[in-house]
Structure formats: C-alpha cells, structure tokens
Amino acid sequence: MKAAVYHGPNQPLTIEQVDIDEPRDREVLLRTAASGVCHSDLHFVDGLWQWPTPAVLGHEAAGVVEKVGPGVSQFKAGDHVISCPSVFCGYCEDCMSGHPSRCSNQASTRRAAGAKPRLSQGGKPVEQFADLSTYAEKMLVHENALVKIADEIPLDRAALIGCGVTTGMGAVLNTAKVPTGASVAIFGAGGVGLAAIQAARLAGAAKVIAVDLLESKLAAARRMGATHTVDASSTDPVAAIREITGGGADYAFEVIGIAKVVEQAMASIGPGGTAVSVGVVPPTESIKVQWSDLFQEKKLTGSQMGSNRFRVDIPTYVDFYLQGRLNLDDMVTRRVPLEEVNEAFRAMTAGEVLRSVVVFE
C-alpha cells in the first residue's frame, strides 16, 4: 500500500510503498477513506516530540472495514468506522472505572514483541503511530481502536471526529462539564477550538468567547456559535475576557499547546473558575501558576483526548452532525491527496486552513 513515511524530525514525509499484514486475533483491516491533518502530527515532524523511525504518522481517520481477524465480533466487511487514538484494553483499572481514554494497558492491544509487525518494508518493521498510522491507504488496528458509525455521514467529515472533534467537545462536555449559563473562553479557533466552541453552545453557555490571532478563524468561530471574539494580535485577551465577563470567565480552554497561553487561560478565569489545558505543550516547557490563583479556588486541569469514552461519544457526535447541530462541513477547508500531506502541514502552520483532510480514492 501507499503511505506517507516519517524518517525523522525536520524532514518532509515521503510517499512510499509499505507492506501491511493480514489481520490476526482481534484485529481489523480497513480501507482508509479520509484522514484529518492534525497539529499533533506536526509536533513530531518539527521535532518537538520524538517517535521511533521509520513510521507512518496520522491519527484522525475514517474508513471502511475490509477484513476482520479471529475473535472480532463487533465489525464486519463494509462497516463504516472511525478510528481513535484512545485505544483501550477494556479491563485495566482506568477502563473499568469509566476512564478508557486513560487506559494504562494499551500495550495489550499491540502485537507481542517478536511477532510479525503490522507494517513493514523489506521485512523490517515500520512503526505504527498512535496504534493507528492513518496517512496510508489501509490501516491494520486492534478492534478497540474503532467504533462503527452510521453510513449517512460523509467519511471526510467523519474523520475529524476521530481526534479533533472528540478532543475539543470532550474537554467541554466531559472534562469540565460546562453547565448551562456559564461563561466560556476558548484560546485557539482551529479544528479543536471550533469543536470546543460548538460544544459550549450545545451545553447552553451564556457567553462563548473565542480568542485567536487570525480574523479568518474568528469569523469561523462566530459562524459556529461564539458570542464574542477577541483578536489577540492587537488586544490583550485576558483583559478583554475579564471585561466581557465582568471579572473573569467561569471556564477557559487552551487548545493550542503553548505554555504561555495556558497561563493566559488561567489568568482569564474568575474566582472559582476552571482553566483546562487541552493542547499538547512540548515536554520541555513548564507552566507557572500564581499561589493567589489557588487561594481564590481557581483550578487548572488537563484534558487527555477530551476525557472520552469514544464508543459512546463518537456516535453521539455523529448524531449531532446528522441532526444539524454540529457543523463539520465548514471545518474542512481543503481536501488533498496523500502526496500533498507536506503542503497540508505548511498550510496549517501558516494559518491558512481550519482543517485539511487527506482523501483517498
């Protein structure tokens, strides 16, 4: 199959032929229909995070099942599915206590050491990114990385739910549990931020404040439910949020992955408020918290993939889309072939797109 292969940081992905094995116990082989281009992949390309090489990146996809291995009962050939990086074992303490996104035993869903790899070139292993590797014509994954969805949703829209939408909406609905009437500030109006904005609207937030540096993204935020927007390129976002809310937001979400912006989110909430770090901050960076904020009972928490239970959450988000309550159509700015994945990274870095989606024939 054709795949985009990662050979190391600060190098473009290269389109190569990669061998993919047949599905074994509890594995599913699927044809990739579409894969969103997410900023998390770019962190590895830019060298902010490390991953073994060679590897096939990508972690936000939808596709159609081609074949299932022994022991698979939930899926069959022809099923439309969404993949999710929150692969879960189903029996560790986190899974059993209702937190599968924090599964501590994901290794059990991978092939054993010494077994034939799922992906290879010339008999040598190719690393599978996030247990998925979606920048490829096909995917071979454990069944606990997939959820079956309604056939009615277009797969290029469905792909966004696998990571960005689940992360953004889940941070609002699952992690923070934003109540009706709350004031909410969201720092970043890209794919994850727009999902969080729509979740805040669905939750009944009274004020939904979008913060970004680009007017094009703020315009998209207004279309998707933001009641207020703040252009951080010319305005102090903390001061603006405090003025809009009369003292500080009830909830603030940082979805970009910049330590300084996490601190801004913390500074923008009022006493008793909650700031949620959603974006992936580079591991070498720290976040400074003022003791006076803690004294005012402000809270800072993280959100791992939207605290999802993706086999419950994703079908709900699909229903929201089919009912017209979740706008995915306007979140897809460009559709590109696999050969243009590096251009999609460039466009994302330049702020030219909300989300690019790699589509396969």
N, C-alpha and C positions, 0 to 999 in steps of 0.2 A: 504494500500500500504506500501511498504518498503521504509524507509527513514533514512538518517543519521541525528541524533538529537544532537543538541548542548545544553549542560546543564550548561555551564559556562566556563570562561577562564581557560586555563592551564589544560583542561580535554580533553581526546580524544572524538571524536564524536562516538555515539553508534548507531548501526543499530537496529531500532525498527519499529513496526507497527504503522502507523499514519492514521487516518481517513481523507478522503478528501470528501468534499461536492459535490453536483451536481452544474453545472454552473447556475448562476442566470443572471439577466439583464446585458448584455454586457460582460459576462464572457465566457472564453473558457477553456475547459478541454482538456489537451493534454497528450499523452504518451511521456515521456522523452526518447530520443534516446541516447543523449550524453551530458555530462556537463564538461566543462573545469575546472581544479583546479587552481584557481587564487589566487595571493598573498593577495588580499583584504580580502578573507575569513580568511586567516591565521592571519591577524591583530586582528580579533575578538577572534580566538582560543588562541592567545598569550596574549590577554588582553590589547592590545594597544588601541583598540576601544571597546566600550560597545554595547551590544544588549540584549534586554529582553530574558529571557529563560522561558520554553524550546522553541527552534526554530529549523527550518530546514534551514541550510545555502545553499550556492550555488547561482550563479547569471549569469552564462555564459553557455547557453544551446541551443540545437536544438531538435525538436521533431516533432510528427505527431498529428494533431488535431483528437480527438476522438468525441467530442460533443461540441455544442455551445448553449449558453443561449439565451433568448429573446433579440431582438434588435441587434444581431450580423449579419452583412450583408457581411463583408469582408472575412470571413473564413467559411469553411465547413469541415466536416469529411474527413480525408485523406490528407488534405493540409500539406505540409512540411513548417515548420515555424522556425524562430529564435526568441528567447526572448531577451529583452534588459532591463537593469535596468533603463534606461531613460524613465520610464512610464510617459506619458503626458496626461494632461486633454484635451487639444485642444482649450481652449478658454480663458486662462489667458493672461495677457499682454505679458509674455515671449513667450508663444506658438504663439500668434497672431503676434508677431513681428519677428518670424522666429528663435526663440531660444528654441525649445521644450526640449532640454536637461537641461534647467534651469527652467523647469516648477515649478511654485510656488504653485500649487494646486494639487499635486499628491494625497492628501488625498481624493479627489473626486473620484478617481479610486478604492478606497478600500471600503469594506463593512462598513455600518454605525455602530456606537457604539451600542452594544446590539443585533445586528444581529448574526445569527449563523456564527461562524468562518469558513473560508475556510478550515483550517487544525485544527484537534483536536485529543485528546487522552482521552478516557473515559469521553467525554463531556466537557473537559476543553480545552481552546484554546492553539494551538501551533503557535508561532509567525512565520510569513512569512517574510523571509529575502529579502530585496530589492524588495518587492512586487512580488517575483518570487519563491524562495526556489527550486533550481534545483537539489539538492542532494536527489532526490526522484524519484520513478518510474513514478509518474504522477505529473502534475502541473495544478493548477487552478488559472488563472490570468485574469485581465482585458484585453479586446481586444487591448487596446493601449499600451500593453507591447509586442506585437508581430508584426512580418512582415512576409508575405508569400514569399517563395523563390522557385527557380527552383528545380525540383526534381532531377536534374542531379548531384548536388553537394553532396558528401557523408556527412551524418549528423555528423559524428565525426569530420570532418574538419569544417563544417558549425558552430558548437558550438563555435569555437574560435572567430568567428566574433561578437558574442553577446556582448563581453566586450573587451577583449584584443586587437583584431584587430581594432575594431571601435575606441577604445581609442587611440592607437598608430598612426594609419593612420590619424584619425581625427585631432589629435594635429598638425600634419604636414600640412595637406591639408585644414582644416577648421579654426583652431585657429590661426596658424602662417601664413598660405597661402604662403608657401615657393615658391619663384619664380625660374624659370629656371636659372641655372648658379650659384646659391647660394652655400655657404659652410655651411655644417650642421654637428654638433656634437651631438651624442646620448649617454648619460650616462646610461648604462644598456642594455644588449643584451639578455634579457629573452623574453617572449612572446610579451609584449607590445613594447619593444625596437626593436625587429625584424620586427614588423609591421611598426614602425616608419621608420626604415631603408628602407624598401621596398617602403614606401610612398615617401620618399625623392628621391629615384631612379626614381619612376614614375613621380615625379614633375620635374625631369631634373636637380637635384642638381649636381654641378660640383665636389664637394668633399663631401663624406659621411663618417664621422669618427665615428667608434664605439668604446666605452670605456667599459671595463669590467675587472673583476679580474680573469676570467677563460678563458684559451685558447680554451676550447671546445666551449664556447659561441662566442668567437671572430671568430673561424673558421666558425660557422654557420652564423655570420654576414657577413663574406666575401662571402659566398655562396649566400646570399640574397641581395647583392648589395653594401656593404660597400667598399669604395675605399681605406680606411686606417683603421687600428685598433690600439688601444692603450691598453697595458696591465697595468692597474692601480695598480697591485700588485707589480710592480717593476719600474714604471715610473710615474712621476708627470703628470697627464693627462692635466692639464691646460697649462703647459709649452709645452707639446707635441702638443696640438691643436694649440697653438699660432705659433709654428714653422711650422706646416703643412700648415696653412692658411696664414702665413706671417703677423701675427699681431692679429689674433682673428677670430673666426667663425662668420658668419652672423647670424646663429641661433644655439641654443643649447637646448637640451631637456633632462630633468632629469626624468626618468621613474621608479625609484626605490622606492622613498618615504623616502629619508634620507635628513634631512635639510642641513647637511654639503655638500652633493653632489649637492644640489640646488645652494649653494653658489659657488661651483666649476664651475657649468654651467654658472653662471653669470660672473665669473672671466675669463671664456674661450672665451667670445664673444668680438668682437672689437667695437669701437665707432659706435653708431647707431644700434648695434646688438640687438637681442631679445633672452632672455632666457625664456623657458617655463617649468613650474613645472607641471608634469603630474602625478607622483607617489603620493600615499596617505601618507603624512607626519603625524606622530602622533600629536594629537591636543595639547599636552603639549610642543611641540618644536616650536622655533622661527627661523626665517631666518634673518641674518644680511646682510644689503645692505650698501655699501660704498657710501657716497654722491658724490665722484669723478666719480663713475659709472653713476650716474644720470646726472652729469654735461656733460658727454660725450654722453648723449642722449641714453644710454643703457636702455633697457626695460626688466622688469621681469613681467611675467603674468602667470596665471594659465590656465589649460585646464580641464574642467569638462567633462569626458567621451568623449573627442575628439570633443567638441562643436557640437555634432552630430545632424542630422535630420535623425534618423536611418531608417525611412521608405523610405528615398531616398538613404542614404549612403549604407546601407547593401546590397540591390540588386546590387548596383554598385560594391561592393567588391566581391560579388558572381560572377558577370560577369568577373571581373579581374581574379578570380581563374579559371573559366571555359576557359578563353582565354589564360591561362598560364602566366599571368603577375603578379599574386600574389601566392607565394609559401606557402601554408598551410600544405602540406604533410610533409615537413621536420620539421615543428614546433611541430608536435605531436611526442614526444619522447616515451611515454608509454601510453598504454590503459589498464585500470584496472577496475575490478568490484567495485560496491559500497562499498563492505566490505573492500576494500583496500584504502579508502579515506585518512585515517590517515597516511598510508605509503606514499601516494602521497604527503601529506604535508611534511613529513620528507625528501623525495627526493628533493622537491622544496627548502627546507631550506638548504640542503646540496649542492645545485647547480648541481645535477645530471641530471636534465631534463630541456628542454626548456618549455614544457608544458605536463602535464599528463592530460588524458581525461578519466573520468568515463564513461563507456559504459554500456548500459542496454540491456538485451535480447529483 
